[in-house]
Amino acid sequence: MSRGHRQTELHERRVRASKLALLRKRYATATSQTDREAVFEKVRLIAPWLSLDEFLLKKKRETKTP
């Protein structure tokens, strides 16, 4: 039997969240502005609705939670 539609959506969200977490780490360790722009271009491919401010704000929220 195939996976239900809801399960597929949940899986896609989890994968997207893990990719964004990886890209946040890369963005934080990027040394030049061009590297940061390249990372953010990848973010826009994964989550086009995120602005740079939202992307960075989420990073701050993740680091503040225990």
N, C-alpha and C positions, 0 to 999 in steps of 0.2 A: 504494500500500500504506500502511496506517496505521502510526502510531508504536507501538512495542511498549509493553507495560505498564511495564517497567522504565525506559524512556526518559521516559515520562510522569511517573513518580515522581521521577526525577532532576530533571526540569524544574521540578516543583512545589517541590522542596527548594531549588533555586537561586533561584527567585522569592521564596520565603519568606525565605530568608537575606538577599536584597537589600532586601526590605521591612523586615525587622527591623533591618538596618544603618541604613536611613534613619530609622526610628523611634528608634534609639539616639541618632542625631545630634540629632533634635528634642528628645528627652528631656534631653540634655546642655545644650542651648541654652535650654530652657524657663526662664522667669524666676519664675513663680509655681507654687505647689503645685497649683492647679487645672489649669494647663496640663500639668503632669507627670501628673496623674491622667487627663486626657483622652488623653494619648499612651499611657499604660499600658493604658487600656481598648481602644485599637486593637490593642495588642500581644496582649491576651487574645483578641481575635477571630481573629487570625492564628495564634497559638500558645497555645491555652488551657492547655497543660501547663507553661508557664513561670511561675515565681513572679517577684516583683520582684527578689529576691536573685539568682536565676539570670540574669535579664535583665541586671542590672548587672554580674554577675560575667563574663559573656560579653563585655561591653564592655571590661572591664579586660584580659581575655585577648587580645582583638583589638589593643589598643593596645600591648601588651608585645612582640608578635612582630615581628621585623625585616622 
